Amino acid sequence: MTILIKNGHVIDPLTGKDGKYDVLIEEDRIISVEENIRKQADRVLDAAGCYVMPGFIDLHVHFRDPGFTYKENLETGGRAAVRGGVTTVCAMPNTKPVIDTAEKVRKIHERQKAESLTNVIQLGAVTVGQEGEELADIKGMAEEGCHAVSEDGKSVMNAALYRKGMRLARECGISVFAHCEDRNMVEGGVMNADENAKRFGLPGITNSVEDVIAARDILLAKETGVKLHLCHCSTADSVKMVRLAKEEGLPVTAEVCPHHFILTSQDIPEDDGNYKMNPPLRRKEDVEALRQGLKDGIMDVIATDHAPHSEEEKNKSMAEAAFGIVGIETSAALTYTALVKTGILSVMDMAEKMSANPAKILGLSEKGSVSAGKIADIVIFDPGKTYRINKNLFESKGRNTPFDGYEVTGRAVYTLVGGRVVYEADMEDKKND
């Protein structure tokens, strides 16, 4: 099938294209990106007034499949992803059972082809069952295309074992994605340790819970040479440490989630489980540091930590609610609203942090770009649409978001995966009229 995207403003970090071009797609590949392409096509998409960007790549999602499919599964997670313009995701391995063998990685990769509208890269656990006692089959999982291992949801507290896992990951040519949390320092905390926690009478989580492990993991990466990616950074000192690591030339990258660069703990209006995430919402100075880190290029990636839960698990006090919020359907709009419209990032920066850099980290040389020869994973993004986020319209099974009713600008109007249109906003609008 041939698709021609007309009249759009192409944003491509790889080639630097930033202007009005047409995009010709045949089957799953981009054939050309030129001005005024005149060619018959099976379908023409009018992108007037919109940005044509490489499909977003979310390095950090929880699709809960297998084992927790009442929260999410490959099908609903895929629908949620493409609604948000996300064409590839990295699924974390803290499922039931934990993804810790080559066979389990292979099974998810086989299933996603039939069940998910988005591309799913299944990450493997660092240790067997994420118990922190014995290394998982890192080599086997790498051979099955896991691209990275992660103990996400917790940290490997045994530094000697973790170092062995890092060495093995480096030998296999894959990354380590680090959830930085010293579990011995959490002490039952459920939100940031500050005045708001005291007001709600809730135990707090200090910045050092994250910072101690971030420092440790950077030092281990320095020793082992592994490519280290720090997940969901939330503190000012994490930004400082990533900056120092980059200045030293270490293979360290880092991500920030929209909730961490937009909201502070002072934005929590009441004891509401929809504001409970790990790491927690921090202070204003942390948010400012994260934004500056993104602006300066220190923080490489915007990811979501998309973590759907049932209403029963979230509609309660933060003392009892599950950690985590959904984000894959709102991340682009929140990023455009909070960072691009305010001048912190350019649209090119947005494409770099949501697509080009994630592709580079994963070694996906055929993705993250709107240029000839690349796989046609594309989002057509309308920067002129202003609306309020409505959790009841989510494709995800999860409705757990602190952004319900939040006014944003920008949304995906078309999402293409492998040259196939898998989401159209017009179709959704007609369905909801």
C-alpha positions as a Markdown table, in Angstrom:
| # | Residue | x | y | z |
|---|---|---|---|---|
| 1 | Met | 0.0 | 0.0 | 0.0 |
| 2 | Thr | 1.2 | 3.5 | -0.8 |
| 3 | Ile | 0.4 | 6.4 | 1.5 |
| 4 | Leu | 1.2 | 10.0 | 0.8 |
| 5 | Ile | 1.3 | 12.5 | 3.6 |
| 6 | Lys | 0.7 | 16.0 | 2.2 |
| 7 | Asn | 1.2 | 19.6 | 3.5 |
| 8 | Gly | 2.7 | 18.7 | 6.9 |
| 9 | His | 5.6 | 20.3 | 8.7 |
| 10 | Val | 8.2 | 17.6 | 9.0 |
| 11 | Ile | 10.3 | 17.5 | 12.2 |
| 12 | Asp | 13.2 | 15.1 | 11.9 |
| 13 | Pro | 16.1 | 15.1 | 14.4 |
| 14 | Leu | 18.3 | 12.8 | 12.3 |
| 15 | Thr | 18.4 | 14.9 | 9.1 |
| 16 | Gly | 17.5 | 18.3 | 10.7 |
| 17 | Lys | 14.5 | 18.7 | 8.4 |
| 18 | Asp | 12.2 | 21.3 | 9.9 |
| 19 | Gly | 9.8 | 22.6 | 7.3 |
| 20 | Lys | 7.0 | 21.8 | 4.9 |
| 21 | Tyr | 7.6 | 18.5 | 3.1 |
| 22 | Asp | 5.5 | 15.6 | 1.8 |
| 23 | Val | 6.2 | 12.1 | 2.9 |
| 24 | Leu | 5.8 | 9.1 | 0.6 |
| 25 | Ile | 5.4 | 5.6 | 2.1 |
| 26 | Glu | 5.3 | 2.3 | 0.3 |
| 27 | Glu | 4.5 | -0.8 | 2.4 |
| 28 | Asp | 6.4 | -0.4 | 5.7 |
| 29 | Arg | 9.1 | 2.1 | 4.5 |
| 30 | Ile | 9.5 | 5.8 | 3.9 |
| 31 | Ile | 10.4 | 6.2 | 0.3 |
| 32 | Ser | 11.0 | 9.9 | 0.1 |
| 33 | Val | 10.6 | 13.2 | 2.0 |
| 34 | Glu | 10.5 | 16.0 | -0.5 |
| 35 | Glu | 8.6 | 19.2 | -1.4 |
| 36 | Asn | 5.4 | 18.7 | -3.5 |
| 37 | Ile | 5.6 | 15.0 | -4.2 |
| 38 | Arg | 3.4 | 14.2 | -7.2 |
| 39 | Lys | 2.6 | 10.5 | -7.2 |
| 40 | Gln | -0.6 | 8.5 | -7.2 |
| 41 | Ala | -1.1 | 6.9 | -3.8 |
| 42 | Asp | -3.7 | 4.5 | -2.3 |
| 43 | Arg | -4.3 | 6.9 | 0.4 |
| 44 | Val | -3.5 | 10.6 | 1.0 |
| 45 | Leu | -3.3 | 12.1 | 4.5 |
| 46 | Asp | -3.7 | 15.8 | 4.7 |
| 47 | Ala | -1.3 | 17.0 | 7.5 |
| 48 | Ala | -2.0 | 20.8 | 7.0 |
| 49 | Gly | -1.3 | 22.6 | 10.2 |
| 50 | Cys | 0.3 | 19.6 | 11.8 |
| 51 | Tyr | 3.8 | 18.3 | 12.6 |
| 52 | Val | 4.9 | 15.1 | 11.0 |
| 53 | Met | 7.2 | 13.5 | 13.5 |
| 54 | Pro | 8.9 | 10.1 | 14.0 |
| 55 | Gly | 6.6 | 7.9 | 16.1 |
| 56 | Phe | 7.2 | 8.3 | 19.8 |
| 57 | Ile | 9.2 | 5.5 | 21.5 |
| 58 | Asp | 8.3 | 5.0 | 25.2 |
| 59 | Leu | 11.2 | 3.3 | 27.0 |
| 60 | His | 9.2 | 2.6 | 30.1 |
| 61 | Val | 5.7 | 1.1 | 30.2 |
| 62 | His | 3.9 | -1.6 | 32.2 |
| 63 | Phe | 1.5 | -3.5 | 30.1 |
| 64 | Arg | 0.8 | -6.0 | 33.0 |
| 65 | Asp | 0.8 | -8.9 | 30.6 |
| 66 | Pro | 1.0 | -11.8 | 31.7 |
| 67 | Gly | -0.5 | -12.1 | 35.1 |
| 68 | Phe | -2.2 | -8.8 | 35.8 |
| 69 | Thr | -4.3 | -8.4 | 32.7 |
| 70 | Tyr | -7.3 | -7.0 | 34.7 |
| 71 | Lys | -5.1 | -3.8 | 34.7 |
| 72 | Glu | -3.8 | -3.9 | 31.1 |
| 73 | Asn | -2.9 | -6.3 | 28.4 |
| 74 | Leu | -1.0 | -6.2 | 25.1 |
| 75 | Glu | -4.2 | -5.3 | 23.2 |
| 76 | Thr | -5.4 | -2.4 | 25.4 |
| 77 | Gly | -1.9 | -1.2 | 26.0 |
| 78 | Gly | -1.3 | -1.1 | 22.3 |
| 79 | Arg | -4.5 | 0.9 | 21.6 |
| 80 | Ala | -3.5 | 3.3 | 24.3 |
| 81 | Ala | 0.0 | 3.7 | 22.9 |
| 82 | Val | -1.1 | 4.6 | 19.3 |
| 83 | Arg | -3.7 | 7.0 | 20.6 |
| 84 | Gly | -0.8 | 8.8 | 22.2 |
| 85 | Gly | 1.3 | 8.7 | 19.0 |
| 86 | Val | 3.6 | 6.0 | 20.5 |
| 87 | Thr | 4.7 | 3.4 | 18.0 |
| 88 | Thr | 7.2 | 1.4 | 20.1 |
| 89 | Val | 7.3 | 0.6 | 23.8 |
| 90 | Cys | 9.6 | -1.1 | 26.2 |
| 91 | Ala | 7.5 | -3.3 | 28.5 |
| 92 | Met | 8.9 | -3.8 | 31.9 |
| 93 | Pro | 9.4 | -7.4 | 33.2 |
| 94 | Asn | 7.6 | -7.2 | 36.6 |
| 95 | Thr | 4.7 | -9.3 | 35.4 |
| 96 | Lys | 3.5 | -12.6 | 36.8 |
| 97 | Pro | 5.5 | -14.7 | 36.1 |
| 98 | Val | 8.4 | -12.3 | 35.9 |
| 99 | Ile | 10.0 | -12.1 | 32.4 |
| 100 | Asp | 13.4 | -13.7 | 33.2 |
| 101 | Thr | 14.0 | -16.3 | 30.5 |
| 102 | Ala | 14.5 | -16.3 | 26.7 |
| 103 | Glu | 11.4 | -18.3 | 26.3 |
| 104 | Lys | 9.2 | -15.7 | 28.1 |
| 105 | Val | 10.7 | -12.9 | 26.1 |
| 106 | Arg | 10.1 | -14.8 | 22.9 |
| 107 | Lys | 6.5 | -15.5 | 23.8 |
| 108 | Ile | 5.7 | -11.9 | 24.3 |
| 109 | His | 7.4 | -10.9 | 21.1 |
| 110 | Glu | 5.4 | -13.5 | 19.2 |
| 111 | Arg | 2.1 | -12.5 | 20.8 |
| 112 | Gln | 2.6 | -8.7 | 20.3 |
| 113 | Lys | 2.6 | -9.1 | 16.6 |
| 114 | Ala | -0.9 | -10.4 | 16.6 |
| 115 | Glu | -2.3 | -8.6 | 19.7 |
| 116 | Ser | -0.8 | -5.1 | 19.8 |
| 117 | Leu | -1.1 | -2.1 | 17.5 |
| 118 | Thr | 2.2 | -0.8 | 18.7 |
| 119 | Asn | 5.6 | -2.5 | 18.6 |
| 120 | Val | 6.4 | -4.1 | 22.0 |
| 121 | Ile | 10.0 | -4.7 | 23.0 |
| 122 | Gln | 9.9 | -6.9 | 26.1 |
| 123 | Leu | 12.7 | -6.2 | 28.6 |
| 124 | Gly | 14.1 | -8.9 | 30.7 |
| 125 | Ala | 14.7 | -9.0 | 34.5 |
| 126 | Val | 18.2 | -8.8 | 35.9 |
| 127 | Thr | 17.6 | -11.5 | 38.5 |
| 128 | Val | 15.4 | -14.6 | 38.6 |
| 129 | Gly | 11.9 | -13.7 | 39.7 |
| 130 | Gln | 13.3 | -10.2 | 40.5 |
| 131 | Glu | 14.3 | -11.7 | 43.8 |
| 132 | Gly | 17.8 | -10.2 | 43.8 |
| 133 | Glu | 19.5 | -13.5 | 44.5 |
| 134 | Glu | 20.5 | -15.1 | 41.2 |
| 135 | Leu | 21.1 | -13.6 | 37.7 |
| 136 | Ala | 18.4 | -14.3 | 35.1 |
| 137 | Asp | 19.2 | -15.6 | 31.7 |
| 138 | Ile | 20.5 | -12.3 | 30.4 |
| 139 | Lys | 22.4 | -13.8 | 27.4 |
| 140 | Gly | 19.3 | -15.8 | 26.3 |
| 141 | Met | 17.0 | -12.8 | 26.6 |
| 142 | Ala | 19.4 | -10.6 | 24.7 |
| 143 | Glu | 19.5 | -13.1 | 21.9 |
| 144 | Glu | 15.7 | -12.9 | 21.8 |
| 145 | Gly | 15.9 | -9.1 | 21.3 |
| 146 | Cys | 15.1 | -7.7 | 24.7 |
| 147 | His | 17.5 | -4.8 | 24.1 |
| 148 | Ala | 17.8 | -4.1 | 27.9 |
| 149 | Val | 17.4 | -5.7 | 31.3 |
| 150 | Ser | 15.7 | -4.0 | 34.2 |
| 151 | Glu | 14.7 | -4.8 | 37.7 |
| 152 | Asp | 12.1 | -2.1 | 37.4 |
| 153 | Gly | 9.7 | -1.8 | 40.4 |
| 154 | Lys | 12.7 | -2.3 | 42.6 |
| 155 | Ser | 16.5 | -2.1 | 42.6 |
| 156 | Val | 19.0 | -5.0 | 42.8 |
| 157 | Met | 20.2 | -4.3 | 46.3 |
| 158 | Asn | 23.1 | -6.7 | 46.1 |
| 159 | Ala | 25.7 | -4.5 | 44.4 |
| 160 | Ala | 28.1 | -7.4 | 43.7 |
| 161 | Leu | 25.4 | -9.4 | 41.9 |
| 162 | Tyr | 24.3 | -6.3 | 40.1 |
| 163 | Arg | 27.8 | -5.7 | 38.9 |
| 164 | Lys | 28.0 | -9.2 | 37.5 |
| 165 | Gly | 24.7 | -8.6 | 35.7 |
| 166 | Met | 26.0 | -5.3 | 34.3 |
| 167 | Arg | 29.1 | -7.0 | 33.0 |
| 168 | Leu | 27.1 | -9.7 | 31.3 |
| 169 | Ala | 24.7 | -7.1 | 29.8 |
| 170 | Arg | 27.7 | -5.2 | 28.4 |
| 171 | Glu | 29.1 | -8.4 | 26.9 |
| 172 | Cys | 25.7 | -9.1 | 25.2 |
| 173 | Gly | 25.6 | -5.5 | 23.9 |
| 174 | Ile | 22.4 | -4.5 | 25.7 |
| 175 | Ser | 21.6 | -1.8 | 28.3 |
| 176 | Val | 20.6 | -1.8 | 31.9 |
| 177 | Phe | 17.6 | 0.3 | 32.8 |
| 178 | Ala | 17.8 | 1.2 | 36.4 |
| 179 | His | 15.0 | 1.9 | 38.9 |
| 180 | Cys | 16.9 | 3.8 | 41.6 |
| 181 | Glu | 15.4 | 3.1 | 45.0 |
| 182 | Asp | 17.2 | 2.1 | 48.2 |
| 183 | Arg | 14.4 | -0.1 | 49.7 |
| 184 | Asn | 16.0 | 0.0 | 53.1 |
| 185 | Met | 15.5 | 3.7 | 53.2 |
| 186 | Val | 11.9 | 3.8 | 52.1 |
| 187 | Glu | 10.6 | 3.1 | 55.6 |
| 188 | Gly | 7.0 | 2.8 | 54.5 |
| 189 | Gly | 6.9 | 6.2 | 52.7 |
| 190 | Val | 4.2 | 6.9 | 50.2 |
| 191 | Met | 4.8 | 10.5 | 49.0 |
| 192 | Asn | 7.6 | 13.1 | 49.1 |
| 193 | Ala | 9.0 | 13.8 | 52.6 |
| 194 | Asp | 7.9 | 17.4 | 53.1 |
| 195 | Glu | 5.3 | 19.7 | 54.7 |
| 196 | Asn | 2.5 | 18.2 | 52.6 |
| 197 | Ala | 3.2 | 14.7 | 53.9 |
| 198 | Lys | 3.0 | 16.1 | 57.4 |
| 199 | Arg | -0.2 | 17.8 | 56.7 |
| 200 | Phe | -1.8 | 14.6 | 55.4 |
| 201 | Gly | -0.2 | 12.6 | 58.2 |
| 202 | Leu | 1.6 | 10.3 | 55.7 |
| 203 | Pro | 5.1 | 8.9 | 55.9 |
| 204 | Gly | 7.5 | 10.5 | 53.4 |
| 205 | Ile | 10.1 | 9.3 | 50.9 |
| 206 | Thr | 13.3 | 11.5 | 50.9 |
| 207 | Asn | 15.3 | 12.3 | 47.8 |
| 208 | Ser | 18.2 | 10.3 | 49.1 |
| 209 | Val | 16.2 | 7.1 | 48.5 |
| 210 | Glu | 16.7 | 7.7 | 44.8 |
| 211 | Asp | 20.0 | 9.5 | 44.9 |
| 212 | Val | 22.0 | 6.9 | 46.8 |
| 213 | Ile | 21.2 | 4.2 | 44.2 |
| 214 | Ala | 21.6 | 6.6 | 41.2 |
| 215 | Ala | 25.1 | 7.3 | 42.5 |
| 216 | Arg | 25.9 | 3.6 | 43.0 |
| 217 | Asp | 24.6 | 2.6 | 39.6 |
| 218 | Ile | 26.6 | 5.3 | 37.8 |
| 219 | Leu | 29.8 | 4.2 | 39.6 |
| 220 | Leu | 29.1 | 0.5 | 38.7 |
| 221 | Ala | 28.5 | 1.6 | 35.1 |
| 222 | Lys | 31.8 | 3.4 | 35.2 |
| 223 | Glu | 33.5 | 0.2 | 36.3 |
| 224 | Thr | 31.7 | -2.3 | 34.0 |
| 225 | Gly | 31.3 | -0.1 | 30.9 |
| 226 | Val | 27.7 | -1.1 | 30.5 |
| 227 | Lys | 25.2 | 1.3 | 28.9 |
| 228 | Leu | 23.2 | 2.5 | 31.9 |
| 229 | His | 19.8 | 4.2 | 31.6 |
| 230 | Leu | 18.3 | 5.8 | 34.7 |
| 231 | Cys | 14.5 | 5.5 | 34.8 |
| 232 | His | 12.0 | 8.1 | 36.0 |
| 233 | Cys | 14.5 | 10.5 | 37.5 |
| 234 | Ser | 12.8 | 12.9 | 40.0 |
| 235 | Thr | 15.4 | 14.8 | 42.0 |
| 236 | Ala | 17.8 | 17.7 | 41.4 |
| 237 | Asp | 20.7 | 15.6 | 42.5 |
| 238 | Ser | 19.9 | 12.9 | 39.9 |
| 239 | Val | 20.3 | 15.6 | 37.3 |
| 240 | Lys | 23.6 | 16.7 | 38.8 |
| 241 | Met | 24.9 | 13.2 | 38.8 |
| 242 | Val | 23.9 | 12.5 | 35.2 |
| 243 | Arg | 25.6 | 15.8 | 34.2 |
| 244 | Leu | 28.8 | 14.7 | 35.9 |
| 245 | Ala | 28.6 | 11.2 | 34.3 |
| 246 | Lys | 28.3 | 12.7 | 30.8 |
| 247 | Glu | 31.1 | 15.2 | 31.5 |
| 248 | Glu | 33.3 | 12.2 | 32.3 |
| 249 | Gly | 32.2 | 10.4 | 29.1 |
| 250 | Leu | 30.3 | 7.6 | 30.8 |
| 251 | Pro | 27.7 | 5.7 | 28.8 |
| 252 | Val | 24.8 | 7.0 | 31.0 |
| 253 | Thr | 21.4 | 8.3 | 29.8 |
| 254 | Ala | 18.4 | 9.3 | 31.8 |
| 255 | Glu | 14.6 | 9.8 | 31.4 |
| 256 | Val | 12.1 | 12.1 | 33.0 |
| 257 | Cys | 8.3 | 11.5 | 33.1 |
| 258 | Pro | 5.7 | 14.3 | 32.5 |
| 259 | His | 4.3 | 14.1 | 36.0 |
| 260 | His | 7.7 | 14.7 | 37.4 |
| 261 | Phe | 8.5 | 17.8 | 35.2 |
| 262 | Ile | 5.0 | 19.3 | 35.7 |
| 263 | Leu | 3.6 | 18.6 | 39.2 |
| 264 | Thr | 5.1 | 19.1 | 42.6 |
| 265 | Ser | 4.0 | 17.6 | 45.9 |
| 266 | Gln | 2.3 | 20.9 | 46.6 |
| 267 | Asp | -0.1 | 20.2 | 43.7 |
| 268 | Ile | -1.6 | 17.2 | 45.6 |
| 269 | Pro | -4.9 | 18.7 | 46.8 |
| 270 | Glu | -5.9 | 15.9 | 49.2 |
| 271 | Asp | -5.0 | 12.4 | 50.2 |
| 272 | Asp | -5.8 | 10.9 | 46.8 |
| 273 | Gly | -4.3 | 7.6 | 45.5 |
| 274 | Asn | -4.1 | 9.0 | 42.0 |
| 275 | Tyr | -1.2 | 11.2 | 43.1 |
| 276 | Lys | 0.8 | 8.2 | 44.4 |
| 277 | Met | 3.7 | 7.2 | 42.2 |
| 278 | Asn | 7.2 | 5.9 | 42.7 |
| 279 | Pro | 9.3 | 8.0 | 42.8 |
| 280 | Pro | 6.9 | 10.5 | 44.2 |
| 281 | Leu | 6.1 | 14.1 | 43.1 |
| 282 | Arg | 8.9 | 16.2 | 44.5 |
| 283 | Arg | 9.5 | 19.9 | 45.4 |
| 284 | Lys | 9.5 | 22.8 | 43.1 |
| 285 | Glu | 13.3 | 23.0 | 43.0 |
| 286 | Asp | 13.4 | 19.4 | 41.8 |
| 287 | Val | 10.9 | 20.1 | 39.0 |
| 288 | Glu | 12.9 | 23.1 | 37.9 |
| 289 | Ala | 16.1 | 21.1 | 37.9 |
| 290 | Leu | 14.4 | 18.4 | 35.7 |
| 291 | Arg | 13.2 | 21.0 | 33.3 |
| 292 | Gln | 16.6 | 22.6 | 33.0 |
| 293 | Gly | 18.2 | 19.2 | 32.6 |
| 294 | Leu | 15.9 | 18.5 | 29.7 |
| 295 | Lys | 16.6 | 21.9 | 28.2 |
| 296 | Asp | 20.3 | 21.4 | 28.5 |
| 297 | Gly | 20.3 | 18.0 | 27.0 |
| 298 | Ile | 21.5 | 16.3 | 30.2 |
| 299 | Met | 18.2 | 14.3 | 30.5 |
| 300 | Asp | 17.9 | 12.5 | 27.2 |
| 301 | Val | 14.4 | 11.0 | 27.2 |
| 302 | Ile | 10.8 | 11.7 | 28.0 |
| 303 | Ala | 9.1 | 8.4 | 29.0 |
| 304 | Thr | 5.9 | 7.7 | 31.0 |
| 305 | Asp | 6.3 | 4.8 | 33.4 |
| 306 | His | 2.7 | 4.0 | 32.3 |
| 307 | Ala | 1.4 | 2.0 | 35.2 |
| 308 | Pro | -2.3 | 1.1 | 35.0 |
| 309 | His | -4.2 | -0.1 | 38.1 |
| 310 | Ser | -7.8 | -0.9 | 38.8 |
| 311 | Glu | -10.1 | 1.7 | 40.4 |
| 312 | Glu | -10.2 | -0.4 | 43.5 |
| 313 | Glu | -6.4 | -0.3 | 43.8 |
| 314 | Lys | -6.2 | 3.5 | 43.4 |
| 315 | Asn | -9.5 | 4.9 | 44.8 |
| 316 | Lys | -8.2 | 5.1 | 48.4 |
| 317 | Ser | -5.7 | 6.8 | 50.7 |
| 318 | Met | -2.1 | 7.0 | 49.5 |
| 319 | Ala | -1.3 | 5.0 | 52.6 |
| 320 | Glu | -3.0 | 2.0 | 51.0 |
| 321 | Ala | -3.2 | 2.7 | 47.2 |
| 322 | Ala | -0.9 | 1.1 | 44.7 |
| 323 | Phe | 2.0 | 3.1 | 43.3 |
| 324 | Gly | 1.8 | 4.3 | 39.7 |
| 325 | Ile | -0.3 | 6.3 | 37.2 |
| 326 | Val | -1.1 | 5.9 | 33.5 |
| 327 | Gly | 0.6 | 8.3 | 31.0 |
| 328 | Ile | 1.0 | 6.9 | 27.5 |
| 329 | Glu | -2.1 | 8.6 | 26.1 |
| 330 | Thr | -1.2 | 12.0 | 27.6 |
| 331 | Ser | 2.5 | 12.3 | 27.4 |
| 332 | Ala | 2.8 | 14.1 | 24.1 |
| 333 | Ala | 0.1 | 16.6 | 24.9 |
| 334 | Leu | 1.6 | 17.3 | 28.4 |
| 335 | Thr | 5.1 | 17.6 | 26.9 |
| 336 | Tyr | 4.0 | 20.0 | 24.2 |
| 337 | Thr | 1.9 | 22.1 | 26.7 |
| 338 | Ala | 4.4 | 22.2 | 29.6 |
| 339 | Leu | 7.7 | 22.4 | 27.7 |
| 340 | Val | 7.2 | 23.4 | 24.1 |
| 341 | Lys | 4.6 | 26.1 | 24.4 |
| 342 | Thr | 6.5 | 27.6 | 27.3 |
| 343 | Gly | 9.8 | 27.7 | 25.3 |
| 344 | Ile | 11.7 | 25.3 | 27.4 |
| 345 | Leu | 12.0 | 22.9 | 24.5 |
| 346 | Ser | 11.6 | 23.3 | 20.8 |
| 347 | Val | 9.4 | 20.9 | 18.8 |
| 348 | Met | 12.7 | 19.4 | 17.4 |
| 349 | Asp | 13.8 | 18.8 | 21.0 |
| 350 | Met | 10.5 | 17.1 | 21.8 |
| 351 | Ala | 11.0 | 14.7 | 18.8 |
| 352 | Glu | 14.5 | 14.1 | 19.9 |
| 353 | Lys | 13.6 | 13.2 | 23.5 |
| 354 | Met | 10.5 | 11.2 | 22.6 |
| 355 | Ser | 11.7 | 9.3 | 19.6 |
| 356 | Ala | 15.3 | 9.9 | 18.2 |
| 357 | Asn | 17.1 | 9.5 | 21.5 |
| 358 | Pro | 15.1 | 6.4 | 22.6 |
| 359 | Ala | 15.8 | 4.8 | 19.3 |
| 360 | Lys | 19.5 | 5.5 | 19.7 |
| 361 | Ile | 19.5 | 4.0 | 23.2 |
| 362 | Leu | 17.8 | 0.8 | 22.0 |
| 363 | Gly | 20.0 | 0.6 | 18.9 |
| 364 | Leu | 17.0 | 0.9 | 16.6 |
| 365 | Ser | 18.8 | 2.3 | 13.6 |
| 366 | Glu | 15.7 | 2.1 | 11.3 |
| 367 | Lys | 13.5 | 4.1 | 13.7 |
| 368 | Gly | 13.3 | 7.5 | 15.3 |
| 369 | Ser | 13.4 | 9.4 | 12.0 |
| 370 | Val | 11.2 | 10.7 | 9.2 |
| 371 | Ser | 13.7 | 10.1 | 6.4 |
| 372 | Ala | 14.0 | 7.9 | 3.3 |
| 373 | Gly | 14.7 | 4.2 | 4.0 |
| 374 | Lys | 13.4 | 4.2 | 7.6 |
| 375 | Ile | 10.5 | 2.2 | 8.9 |
| 376 | Ala | 7.3 | 4.2 | 8.5 |
| 377 | Asp | 6.5 | 4.7 | 12.2 |
| 378 | Ile | 5.1 | 8.2 | 12.2 |
| 379 | Val | 2.9 | 10.5 | 14.2 |
| 380 | Ile | 1.0 | 13.4 | 12.7 |
| 381 | Phe | 0.6 | 15.8 | 15.6 |
| 382 | Asp | -1.8 | 18.7 | 15.7 |
| 383 | Pro | -0.3 | 21.6 | 17.9 |
| 384 | Gly | -3.5 | 23.7 | 17.6 |
| 385 | Lys | -6.0 | 21.5 | 19.4 |
| 386 | Thr | -6.7 | 22.6 | 23.0 |
| 387 | Tyr | -8.9 | 20.4 | 25.2 |
| 388 | Arg | -9.2 | 18.9 | 28.7 |
| 389 | Ile | -7.9 | 15.5 | 29.4 |
| 390 | Asn | -10.8 | 13.1 | 29.9 |
| 391 | Lys | -9.8 | 9.8 | 31.6 |
| 392 | Asn | -13.1 | 8.2 | 30.5 |
| 393 | Leu | -11.9 | 8.4 | 26.8 |
| 394 | Phe | -8.7 | 6.4 | 27.5 |
| 395 | Glu | -8.1 | 3.2 | 25.6 |
| 396 | Ser | -6.1 | 1.9 | 28.5 |
| 397 | Lys | -7.9 | -0.1 | 31.2 |
| 398 | Gly | -6.3 | 2.2 | 33.7 |
| 399 | Arg | -8.0 | 5.5 | 34.6 |
| 400 | Asn | -5.5 | 6.4 | 37.4 |
| 401 | Thr | -4.2 | 9.8 | 36.5 |
| 402 | Pro | -3.8 | 13.1 | 38.4 |
| 403 | Phe | -4.3 | 14.9 | 35.0 |
| 404 | Asp | -8.0 | 14.3 | 34.6 |
| 405 | Gly | -9.6 | 17.6 | 33.6 |
| 406 | Tyr | -6.1 | 19.2 | 33.0 |
| 407 | Glu | -6.1 | 21.6 | 30.0 |
| 408 | Val | -3.6 | 20.7 | 27.3 |
| 409 | Thr | -2.7 | 21.6 | 23.7 |
| 410 | Gly | -1.7 | 19.1 | 21.0 |
| 411 | Arg | -2.7 | 15.6 | 20.2 |
| 412 | Ala | -1.9 | 12.8 | 17.7 |
| 413 | Val | -4.4 | 12.9 | 14.8 |
| 414 | Tyr | -2.8 | 10.0 | 12.9 |
| 415 | Thr | -0.5 | 7.3 | 14.1 |
| 416 | Leu | 1.3 | 5.0 | 11.6 |
| 417 | Val | 3.1 | 1.8 | 12.5 |
| 418 | Gly | 5.0 | 0.1 | 9.8 |
| 419 | Gly | 3.3 | 2.1 | 7.1 |
| 420 | Arg | -0.2 | 1.2 | 8.4 |
| 421 | Val | -2.6 | 3.8 | 9.8 |
| 422 | Val | -3.5 | 2.4 | 13.2 |
| 423 | Tyr | -5.1 | 5.4 | 14.8 |
| 424 | Glu | -7.2 | 8.3 | 13.5 |
| 425 | Ala | -8.5 | 11.0 | 15.8 |
| 426 | Asp | -11.4 | 11.8 | 13.4 |
| 427 | Met | -12.7 | 8.3 | 13.8 |
| 428 | Glu | -12.5 | 8.6 | 17.6 |
| 429 | Asp | -14.3 | 12.0 | 17.5 |
| 430 | Lys | -17.1 | 10.6 | 15.4 |
| 431 | Lys | -17.5 | 7.7 | 17.8 |
| 432 | Asn | -17.7 | 10.0 | 20.8 |
| 433 | Asp | -20.1 | 12.6 | 19.2 |
